[in-house]
Amino acid sequence: MTDLRARVTALGLRLGVSVLRALPDRIVFQAAYTAGTGLSLVMTERRALVRANLRQVCRGLIEAGLASDRVRRAATDESSLERMVRSAFGNWVQGYAESAVIPAYSADELRQRIPVPGDPVVAAALASLAPGPPGRIFISAHFGTVELAGFYAVGVAGMRLSAPMETVADPALQAYFERTRGARGIALVPIRGASVPLRGALQRGEAIALVADRVIGGSGMPVRLMGAPARLPLGPAVLALESEAPCFVVGMQRTGWGRWTPHIERLPRPSPGTLRERIDQHLEAQARAFERMIAQAPEQWWTVHFPIWPAKALDPTLSAPPVEAAA
């Protein structure tokens, strides 16, 4: 019965993806966004968590001097904050629709939909890689369209790219994500034990992509994020320090239906010091880069749907939903 259910689920996913790709993507994305805003009305516990997280994001961005007028309003006006919460749900569901549609984009379509600025940092991030170490590290948050930067690096810049993948409980859904994310030439590695194949990729002079804005396993390392104590994964910092590979924080912000703007920053190399001091420097720079990226569109930060800061620090009455693996 389990195998039959898995086969039926896989068939349903394939048919659903085929239907979505046959439709104009603008319609698909708009429908997904609208469905997400509707979910915000019924998922009351999750909405409470998203609201508390976004309130902290807005206050933290004000403290950091990064807040737009819209963010300032959301920090003090409940109706403005609720609009941002509904938009966060819309962006959350839209992201899953994009995961189905975007792998079908050709390299030319990616170029048309993503205007890449011609500055030196972007040029360094997209430059050809030579065989052998140190390779290149791309670090992202669950922001905007997470997979799109990887598709661009492989499909347009011609890179060999490896990325760890979180495990989804449903085997059929796991297989679907592995197939869609690997379809464009991204080498996926299981998140458990990922450090060995990722180190190997860097030694071969390849690129690796890491989503590192929340801890999935382990305790992480403390850092101040959006004005409050949080924890970030330790792995990216260790890989960066061991390999001495250049590190870039990257993201793809939605700027229209099927249109994106890239955010790319190069992280500075830590100053000499103990290993702990250098790790702290790396995570501090990474957190500040995340803040600058997320400040452009806080509602596109998927991580606000999950615990980031201790719930009682945000709202003593808040009951956070169980942590689930993000696809």
C-alpha positions, 0 to 999 in steps of 0.5 A: 500500500505504501509503494502504491501510494508513493507511485500515485503521489509521484504520478500526480506530481508529474502531471501537476507539474506538466499542467503548470508548465503548460500555462503562462507562468504569470498566471501560475505565479499569481494564482499561487500567491493568491492561494498563499494569502488565503492560507494566511487566514486559516493557518492561525498558529503559523500566522502568529509566528510569521507576524512575530518574526516579521515584527522583529525583522522590521525592528531589527532593520530599523536598528541597523539603519536599513529600513525602508518607509514600508518596513518602518510602517510595519514596525509600528502599524498593525494593519501594515504589518498584517499586509506584510504577513499576508504577502509572506504567505503569498510568497511562500506558496509562490515559491513552490509554484516557481520550483515546478516551473523554473527548471523548464526555463532555457538559458536565454529565458534566464538571461531575459528574466534576470538582469545582471548588473555589470559590477566587479563583484558580480563579474567575480561571482560568475567568472569561470572556475579553474580546475583545482582548489579553492573553488567558490562558495555561494551562501544564501538565505531562504529568500526570494526564489532560492533555487534560481541562483543555482540554475543561473550559475549552471545554465548561464555561467556554465559552472559545476555546482554541488548543493546539499539537500534537506530530506523531506518525509514523503519519499515521492516528494523527496524524489520529485525535488531531487529530480527537479533540482538536479535536472539542470546539472546541480549535483545534490548531496544528502545533508547528512555527511555533506561536508565530505562531498562538498570539500571534494567539489571545492578541491576540484575547483567547483562551486558549492551552494549552501542555504544557511539562514537557519539551523536544521541539525545541530545547535549552530553558532550564536550571532545577532540577526535582525537585532536579536540573538539567533543561531546560524549553521556552522558548516559554511564558515568552517568550509570557507575557512578550511578551503579559503574559497571566495564566498558570496552571499547571493539571493534572487528577489522577486520584482515581478511575475517571472522577473527577478533581481539578483543580490550578490555580495562578497564576504570579506576574508576574516582577519588572523586570529583563533579559529573561533575568532575567525568563525565569529567574524565570518558569521558576523559578516554573513548575518550583516549581508543577510540583513542587507538582502532581506531589507529589500523585501522582508516578506520574501524571507521564507524563514519567517515561517519557522522559529528563528529567535526564542518564541518567548523573546518575541511574544510570551504568549506565542505558541510556535508550531512544530519545526518542519523541514523546508523543501 
